[in-house]
Amino acid sequence: MRPLRDAESSDHSPDGAAPQRRRALLAILVILLLGIAGWWISQRLRQASSIQDCVMQGRHNCAPVGN
């Protein structure tokens, strides 16, 4: 039978660091994905805004070529 660890020694064990490291990496990944999604949405909104500005000026060739 293995002896039980006391609470103080378990706080500094390498076994306790792995779940915290995983949580931190997951949080960084989520923040990164949110940043990328925000950038993508802002680019799409900017493109739609420029097309709307073009149409509001009365132009007829506003849509970008290839879309």
N, C-alpha and C positions, 0 to 999 in steps of 0.2 A: 504494500500500500504506500502511495506517495504522500509525503507530508503536504498539508494545505499551505498555500502561500498567504501571508498576511496582506492587508489592504495596501500598505505602503510599498511593498515590493512589487505588487502587480501594476502600480501606476507607472513604474519605470521600466517595465519589461518590454522587450521588443515585440512581443505578441500583441500588445495593446496598440502599438503604433500602426500596424497594418490597416485596421479598419478606419482609423482617422486619416491615414494617407489616402485610402480609397475614396473616402467622403470628400476630401479636399480636391482630389483630381476630378471627381464627378462634378463638384461645384464649379471648378474652373471650366470644364467642358460645357456645362449648361450655360455659363456666362458667355463663353465664346460663341456658342450656337445662337444665343439671343442677339449678340452683337452682329453676327453675320446676317441673321434674319432681318434685323433692323436696318442694316445697310442695304440689303436687297430690296426691302419695301420702300425705302427712301428713293432708291434709284428708279423704281417703277413709278412712284408718285411724281417724281421730277419729269420723267418721260411723258406721262399722261398730261401733266401741267403744260409742258411745252407744246404738245399737240393741241390742247384746248386753246392756248394763247394764239396759235397759228390760225385755228378755225375762227376764233373771235375777231381776227383781223381781216377775215373775208377771203383768205387764201384757199386754193383748191388742192394743192399738192402737199398736204401737211403730213401724211403718214410716211414714216421712214421706209426706205426701200428694203425689202426682205422680210417684212413683218406682215 
